[in-house]
């Protein structure tokens, strides 16, 4: 592949105490078949050997550009910083503990077309790098991405994203709370700039320090800490989405979601909102099995979801 014939892709990586898996990830970046790359790494004030590993790689590979924060910014603002420091026409977001397939960038850059953001699928691996027999996205993705389908279910994973800089800059600054990739997915689907590549391009590592693995149970609730965290994150995201849509004059749909997560409504309002969820099941839960309007399975799923959200509201209110 002749570098001069292809636009520069910036791989932006944020590191924090990632010494255990960092070398595997760096090696997978450096063996990409797409060669016109820069690797921009911002370390968020690590206290382990991450810094020394990065410096040793930078000495050998001039495509690596390092920046070290004097204080911890958190992953949202650290990724924002890394994007602003990059120079590429395309930007690919990278976690510190995964493994990229060698043709990942080549495939994403080839398939992005006229869209602003493309994302793909991942295979789950354990701490030893062994496949656990699952994909991150098990269900077939929807063909057209309506922003309504991502309001309470994020399926755009940051570690699989390739984006055009000209569009990604429209998503900045990232919200202070919640997840940056959820925000990117929402904004790109709202503007019809999102596309999915139905291929596995990354091995996504599940380990003790990863968000997916943290299912520590609270002592005063039968809800897991992960469920509480998901509830709080969704509530934060919804507030950002609501503010965005209000400015666009399109807040009517999200009002029902805000009522469930934030509101304390009477019986009549709760009944209307429950019917709203039932009527819009296929839009609100795109990762679940699609069902017809009259469906017992749909009713049972929404009932369980509804009860869980209300239990999360009660639990967080009691522990705050």
N, C-alpha and C positions, 0 to 999 in steps of 0.2 A: 504494500500500500504506500503510494507516494504522498508524503505529508503535505506537500504544497498544493495538492489538488483537493484537500479536504479542510473544512473550517476547524478552528481550534476549539476543542472541548475542554472545559475546566472541570476536573473532578474536585469537588469540595468536600473535605473530610473534617469532622470535629472530633477531637480526642479528649478523653479524660480517664486517667488511670486505666489505660487499655493495654498494658504490657503483655497480658497473657495471650491475646489473639491478634495483636497488631501486625506482627510479622507476616502471618498468613494472608491478611488482607492486603498489605502493601505489595507482597509478591504477586497477588492476583491482579492488582492495578497495573503493575509494571509489565505484565505479559499480555496486555490487551492487544488484539489484532488491529484496532484503530490506534494509530501511532501519533497523530497530531494532538497531543494532550499536554496539559499542565496539571499538576497535583498540588492543590492549595490546602494546606493543613493548618488549622488553628487549634492549638492545645489550650484547654480551659483550666489552666493552673493545676496540672497533674502533680501528684506527690509520690508516684512510683517511678519506674524506669522508662516511662513512655517518652519523656524528653530525650534521653540518651539514645533510644532506639531510632527516633525520628532524625536526630542529628547524624547518626551513623549512615542512615539511608540517604540523607541529603548530600553527603560528601560523595557518594557514588553515583547519584542520579540527579543531574541538573534540572530535570523537569519538576522536581519537588521544591515547593516554596513553603517555608515554615514561618509561623507567627505564634508567639506565646503570650497568652493573657496574663496580666499581673494579678487579676482577681477573677473569680469564677463568675461567668455570665449566665450559665444555664444553656441548655441545648438550643432553644429557640433563637435567642439573641446571638449565640455563637455561630449558628448556621447562617444567620443574617449577615454577620460580620464576614464570614468566609466567602459568601456570595459577592459582597461588595469589593472584596480584595481580589477576586478573580478577574481574568481578562477575556475569557473565551466567548465566542458567539453562542455556544451551547454550554449548559451547565448540568453536570450530573452529580447528584447528592449521594454521599457515601458514609456509611457507618464504619466504626473502627473494628468491629468484631465479626464481620461477614466474610464471605469469599465470593468474588465475582467470577462468572464464567468468562473465558478469554474473549468471546465474541460479543459480549454484552453491549459495549458502546457501538460497535459496528452495526449490530442489529437495530438498536434503538435509533441511531442517527439515520439509518436507511429508511425506517418505517414512520418517522415522525411527520413527514410530509408538510402540509401547510398548517398543522396544529401547533399550539404553543407548548404543550406538555404531553409527554408519553410516559406510561408506566407499564410494568410487566409483573410477572409472578415470581414467587420464590419457593424453593424447597427448604423445609425445616430440617436443621441438623442439631445434634446435641453438643455438649461441651467438647467431646472428642472429635467433632467434625463428622460424625456418622449420621446418615439420613435416618429420620424417625418415621418415615412412611407417610408424611403429610405435606400438603402444599399450603402456603399462606392463604391463597384464594382457592377454595375447593370447588365452589359452584361456578358455572359459566358466567362470565360478566355480561351485563346488559350491553346492547349494541349502541344505544344513544344515551349519553350521560346528561340527565336532567339534574340541576343543582338540588332539587328536592330530595333526590335519592341518596344524598351524602350528608344530609343535615344531622342525622343521628347515627349513621353507620359509615365510618371512614374505611374506604377500600383503596385509597391512593397512598401507597407506602413510600415514604421518602427515599428509602435506600434503593428503590427501583426507578426513580424519576430521572428523565432527561428533559430539560426545558430550554427553550430559546431565551436568551438573555432579554431580548426586547419585550417578551411577555412576562418573564419571571419578575422583572423589576416592578411590574404593576402590582404584584402581591406584597411588596415591601412598604412599610415595615411589618414584620410578623407580629402577631398579637403577643402580649406579655405572657399570657397563660394559655394552656391547652397545647395543641400540637401543630407545628408549622406545616407538616405535610397535609393535615386535614384542611388547613386554611388554603394551601395551594390547590388541593383538589376541589374545594368549594368554588374558589374564584375562577379556576380554569373551566369547570363545568358550567358555571353561570354564563361565561362568555363563549361557550361552545368551542373551547380550545383544548379539550382533553381527548386523548385517544389511548386505547389499551392494546398492548402487544401480548397476545395469548401464548407466551413462551416463558419458561423458567430461565432466568438470567442470573440468579443469585442464590447462593446457599445462605439462608438466614439462621444465625446461630441462636439457640435458646439456651440460656445459662442462668445461674443464680442471680446475677446482677441485671439481667434484662427485664424489661417491663412485663413481657408476656409471662415470665416465670414467677413473678411476685404474687402468690396467692396465699398470703399469710392470713389466717382467720382471726377476726376480732373476737375478743373474749365475751362481749356483751351482745353479740348478734350472730344470726345464722347466715349472714351475708359475708362474703369474703372481702378482704381488703382490696382485691382487684376490682370487684363489683362497685365498691364505694368509690374507688379512684376513677373508674369509668364514668360513673354517674357525675362526679364533680367535674371531670374533664368535659363531658358532653354539655353540662350546664354552662360552663365557661365558653365553650365553642358556640353554643346557641346564642349567647349574648352578643358575641362578635358578628355572627351571621345576621342576627336580628338588626343590629345597628347598620350593617351594610345594606340589607334589603329595605330598611326604612328609608334610607337616603334615596333608594331607587323607586320608592313608592310601591313596593311589592311585599309588604310584610303580612298580608292576610293569611297566607298558608302557614307561615311559621308561628303565627299567634297561637294556634292550637298546641304546638309543641311547647311554647313558652308557658302556656297554662298548665301543662302536665308537670314540667320541670320546676316552675317557679311559682305558679299560682295556687291560691287556696279558694277554689270556686265551690258553688253550691251544687246540689244534686243535678239540676237541669244542665248546667254547664259541663259537668263531668260526663253526663250521658251523651251530650253532643260531641264532646271530644273523643269519647270512646267509639262512637259511630264514625267519626272522622278517621281514626286509626284503622278501623275495620275497612272502610271504603278505600283507603289509600295504602293498604297493606303492601301491594307489589311495588309501589314507589318508595315507601319508607324503609322496607326491609329487602333490598335487592339481593342480598347474599343468602336469603332464605328461599325455600322452594316456592315457586310461583303457584298461586291458588286462585280458583274462581271465587266470585263474590260470596256465594253460599257454600261455606266450607267450615266444617267442624275443626279441622286442623288449624285454619287461620284464626278462628275464635279462641282456641286453646292457647295458641302462641301469644296472641295479643293480650289475653287475660294474664298469662304468666309475666309478660313484659310489663304490663300495667301495674301489677301487684309488686313487682320487684322495684320499679321506680318509686312507688309510694313508700315502700319499706326503706329504700335508700334515703328518701327525704326525711322520714321519721328518725332513722338512725343518725344521720349527719346532724340533724337538729339537736339530738340528745348529747352528742359528743363534742359539739362546737361550744 
